[in-house]
Amino acid sequence: MNKQEILSPQNVGKAEVSIPNKLSAPTLISDLKSLLKAPVLIANVLPVFTGFWLALYFSNASFYEYWDMFLLTILGSTFVMAGALVLNNWYDVDIDSIMARTKQRPTVTGNIPLKIVLILGISLTVIGFILLLFTTIEATIYAFIGWFTYVILYTMWSKRKYTLNTVIGSISGAVTPLIGWTVISSGFHIVPIMLFAILFIWQMPHTFAIAMRKYEEYKAAGVAMLPVVHGFNMTKRQMIVYVACLLPLPFYLIQLGTTFVVIATLLNLAWLGISIRGLFTKDNQKYAYISFLYSVNYITILFLLMVIVTLPVFK
């Protein structure tokens, strides 16, 4: 049995990876950050906060009235998302051992046994749902939709088989503002629906850019990402389409004010310009890197801007 077979989830009960006896504190912290995919986790907490904040704003409610709900929402959603990310690492250990950017994850190096990773993923998930049940059923349902979509439909079913894995995976990230919003108010409101739409569409060109940058790794691991299956030209054309779909969305959020709509539109136009230019470039790696950086900054600025323009000083 080779190393990859030993590390696969299917063989967790047959062989156990040992933890080094002298695992230093810095190494343990680094391994946990890698296991929890810290940057991804933090990025997904921001939309939860924005959804919660905007629900307070449109309900004319005070943050101080709901500070306990806020803590439960942030902690609960963070635990659920952390559990999903850990389970993703547990299941994907075989392909992570092939891809250069994931070879140092503790599931691959053996610093943390797969049985422990599995238990941790399940435990974080359960704790997260218990905390969210103290908020509202609707928020818990949206959290479950995100978890189920990411762990079952994306990680375990579509990721390795279909290029539509990106579409399916995008649902899990797009429900995050709905979790925050529905703690305060019903999700059947134009604002949370638009937040969902923005995140869902944004994740497509964002993920395509990553897939282009890591093309060789995804190809070696046999992951059915769009650039691997249909090539760069098809991927770049689809990126233009998805970025163009973002253009009308800020106008549905006119309630946030003209400043927001103008800045969001300028951000969309700039990204569309980058995408169109990328269609004619021969340096696909440079284009993918620029598009990736822009997408990360774009979504961060957009969701922080939603909070800023609704601060009391702007009322």
C-alpha positions in Angstrom: 0.0 0.0 0.0 1.5 3.3 -1.1 1.5 6.6 0.9 -1.5 8.0 -1.0 -3.6 4.9 -0.3 -2.7 5.1 3.4 -3.8 8.7 3.5 -7.1 8.3 1.8 -10.3 8.6 3.9 -11.3 5.1 2.8 -8.4 3.7 4.7 -8.7 5.8 7.8 -9.8 2.7 9.8 -7.0 0.6 8.4 -4.0 2.8 9.0 -3.4 5.7 11.2 -0.9 8.5 10.6 1.1 9.2 13.7 1.7 12.6 15.1 5.3 13.6 15.5 6.3 13.3 19.2 7.8 16.8 19.3 5.4 18.9 17.3 6.3 22.5 18.2 3.6 25.0 19.1 4.3 27.2 16.0 4.0 24.1 13.8 0.8 23.1 15.5 -0.7 26.6 15.0 0.5 26.6 11.4 -1.1 23.2 10.8 -4.4 24.2 12.3 -4.5 27.4 10.2 -3.9 25.2 7.1 -6.5 22.7 8.2 -9.1 25.4 8.8 -8.1 27.2 5.7 -7.9 30.4 7.7 -8.0 33.0 4.9 -11.0 31.3 3.3 -12.8 31.1 6.7 -12.2 34.7 7.5 -13.3 35.8 4.1 -16.6 33.9 4.6 -17.3 35.5 8.0 -17.4 39.0 6.5 -20.6 38.5 4.4 -22.3 37.0 7.5 -21.5 40.2 9.4 -22.6 42.4 6.5 -25.9 40.5 6.3 -26.5 40.9 10.0 -25.6 44.6 9.9 -27.8 45.4 7.0 -30.7 43.5 8.5 -30.4 45.7 11.6 -30.2 48.8 9.4 -33.3 48.1 7.4 -35.2 47.0 10.5 -34.3 50.1 12.3 -32.9 48.0 15.1 -30.1 48.8 17.5 -26.9 46.6 17.5 -26.9 46.8 21.3 -30.3 45.1 21.4 -28.9 42.1 19.5 -25.3 41.8 20.7 -25.9 38.4 22.1 -27.5 37.2 18.8 -24.5 38.7 17.0 -22.1 36.6 19.0 -24.1 33.5 18.5 -24.4 34.2 14.8 -20.7 34.8 14.2 -19.5 32.0 16.4 -22.1 29.5 15.1 -21.5 30.3 11.4 -17.7 30.3 11.9 -17.8 26.8 13.5 -20.1 25.4 10.8 -17.9 26.8 8.0 -14.7 25.6 9.8 -16.2 22.1 10.1 -17.0 22.1 6.4 -13.5 23.2 5.5 -11.9 20.6 7.8 -14.1 17.8 6.3 -13.0 19.0 2.8 -9.4 18.6 3.8 -10.2 15.1 5.2 -11.9 13.9 2.0 -9.4 15.6 -0.4 -6.2 14.2 1.2 -5.5 12.0 -1.9 -5.5 14.9 -4.3 -3.9 17.3 -1.8 -0.9 15.0 -1.8 -0.5 15.6 -5.5 -1.0 19.4 -5.7 2.0 21.5 -4.8 0.1 24.2 -2.9 -1.6 21.6 -0.6 1.3 19.2 0.0 2.1 20.8 3.4 -1.4 20.4 4.8 -1.3 18.4 8.1 -3.5 15.7 6.5 -0.8 15.1 3.9 2.2 15.4 6.1 0.7 13.3 8.8 1.1 15.9 11.5 -2.6 15.4 12.4 -4.1 11.9 12.0 -7.1 11.6 9.6 -9.3 10.2 12.4 -8.6 13.3 14.5 -9.4 15.5 11.4 -12.7 13.7 10.8 -13.7 14.0 14.5 -12.7 17.7 14.5 -14.7 18.4 11.3 -17.8 16.7 12.7 -17.4 18.3 16.1 -17.0 21.9 14.8 -20.1 21.4 12.6 -22.3 20.1 15.4 -21.2 22.9 17.8 -21.8 25.5 15.1 -25.4 24.2 14.4 -26.2 24.1 18.1 -25.1 27.7 18.5 -27.1 28.8 15.5 -30.2 27.0 16.8 -30.2 29.6 19.6 -30.7 32.3 16.9 -33.4 31.4 14.3 -34.5 28.3 12.4 -34.2 30.2 9.1 -30.6 31.1 9.8 -29.8 27.5 10.7 -31.4 26.2 7.6 -29.3 28.5 5.4 -26.2 27.4 7.3 -27.1 23.8 6.6 -27.7 24.5 2.9 -24.2 26.0 2.8 -22.6 23.1 4.7 -24.4 20.4 2.7 -23.6 22.0 -0.6 -19.9 22.4 0.2 -19.3 19.0 1.9 -21.6 16.7 0.1 -22.5 18.2 -3.3 -19.2 19.9 -4.0 -16.4 18.1 -2.2 -17.7 14.5 -2.3 -19.8 14.5 -5.5 -19.0 17.1 -8.2 -15.5 18.4 -7.7 -13.7 15.6 -9.4 -16.3 14.8 -12.0 -18.0 17.9 -13.4 -16.9 21.4 -14.5 -20.2 22.5 -12.9 -18.5 21.9 -9.5 -17.8 25.7 -9.4 -21.4 26.5 -9.8 -22.4 24.1 -7.1 -19.6 25.2 -4.8 -20.6 28.8 -5.2 -23.9 28.2 -3.5 -22.2 27.5 -0.2 -20.4 30.8 -0.2 -23.4 32.8 -1.4 -25.7 31.8 1.5 -23.4 33.4 4.1 -25.1 36.9 4.2 -28.5 35.1 4.4 -27.3 33.5 7.6 -26.6 36.9 9.2 -29.7 38.6 7.8 -32.2 36.0 8.8 -31.2 36.2 12.5 -32.9 39.6 12.5 -35.4 39.5 9.7 -37.0 37.2 7.0 -34.7 36.4 4.0 -37.5 37.2 1.5 -36.1 40.8 1.0 -34.4 42.3 -2.1 -31.2 43.1 -0.1 -30.2 39.6 1.1 -31.3 38.2 -2.3 -29.0 40.6 -4.1 -26.1 39.8 -1.7 -26.6 36.1 -2.5 -26.6 36.9 -6.2 -23.4 39.1 -6.0 -21.5 36.4 -4.1 -22.8 33.6 -6.3 -21.8 35.3 -9.5 -18.5 36.7 -8.1 -17.3 33.2 -7.1 -17.3 32.0 -10.7 -14.6 34.3 -12.2 -12.8 34.3 -8.9 -12.5 30.5 -8.9 -11.8 30.3 -12.6 -8.8 32.6 -12.0 -7.5 30.3 -9.3 -8.0 27.3 -11.6 -6.1 29.0 -14.4 -3.2 29.8 -12.0 -3.1 26.2 -10.7 -3.9 24.6 -14.1 -1.0 22.0 -14.0 -1.8 21.0 -10.4 -5.5 20.5 -11.0 -4.7 18.6 -14.2 -2.3 16.3 -12.4 -4.8 15.7 -9.6 -7.6 15.0 -12.1 -9.9 17.7 -10.8 -12.5 18.7 -13.4 -12.0 22.5 -13.4 -13.1 24.4 -16.4 -9.6 25.4 -17.7 -8.5 21.7 -17.4 -11.5 20.3 -19.3 -12.3 23.1 -21.9 -9.1 25.2 -22.0 -8.2 28.8 -21.2 -10.0 30.5 -24.0 -13.4 29.1 -23.0 -12.6 30.0 -19.4 -11.8 33.6 -20.2 -15.0 34.0 -22.2 -17.0 32.7 -19.3 -15.3 35.0 -17.0 -16.4 38.0 -19.1 -20.0 36.7 -19.1 -20.1 36.4 -15.3 -18.4 39.7 -14.6 -20.9 41.4 -17.0 -23.7 39.8 -15.0 -22.6 41.7 -12.0 -23.2 45.1 -13.7 -26.9 45.5 -13.0 -26.9 44.2 -9.4 -25.8 47.4 -7.6 -28.8 49.2 -9.0 -31.1 46.8 -7.1 -29.4 48.0 -3.9 -30.2 51.7 -4.5 -31.5 51.7 -0.9 -27.9 51.8 0.2 -27.4 55.1 -1.5 -26.0 56.7 -4.6 -22.4 56.5 -3.3 -22.6 52.7 -3.0 -24.1 52.3 -6.5 -21.5 54.5 -8.2 -18.5 52.9 -6.5 -19.9 49.4 -7.1 -20.5 50.1 -10.7 -17.0 51.5 -11.2 -15.6 48.4 -9.6 -17.6 46.2 -12.0 -16.6 48.2 -15.1 -12.9 48.0 -14.1 -13.2 44.2 -13.7 -15.0 43.9 -17.0 -12.2 45.9 -18.6 -9.6 43.6 -17.1 -11.6 40.5 -18.3 -12.0 41.7 -21.9 -8.3 42.6 -22.1 -7.5 39.2 -20.7 -9.3 37.6 -23.7 -6.5 38.9 -26.0 -3.5 38.4 -23.8 -1.1 35.5 -24.4 0.2 35.6 -20.8 -2.6 33.6 -19.2 -0.8 33.2 -15.9 -0.3 37.0 -15.5 -3.9 37.6 -16.4 -5.2 35.0 -14.0 -3.0 36.5 -11.2 -4.3 40.0 -11.8 -7.9 38.8 -12.0 -7.5 36.8 -8.8 -6.1 39.8 -6.9 -8.8 42.1 -8.2 -11.6 39.6 -7.3 -10.3 39.3 -3.7 -10.1 43.1 -3.2 -13.4 43.6 -5.1 -15.5 41.5 -2.8 -13.8 42.8 0.4 -14.3 46.5 -0.6 -17.9 45.9 -1.7 -19.1 44.2 1.5 -17.2 46.7 3.7 -18.7 49.5 1.7 -22.2 48.2 2.4 -21.4 48.6 6.1 -19.7 52.0 5.8 -22.5 53.6 3.9 -25.1 52.5 6.5 -23.2 53.7 9.5 -25.2 56.1 11.7 -23.1 59.0 10.6 -24.3 58.5 7.0 -28.0 58.5 7.9 
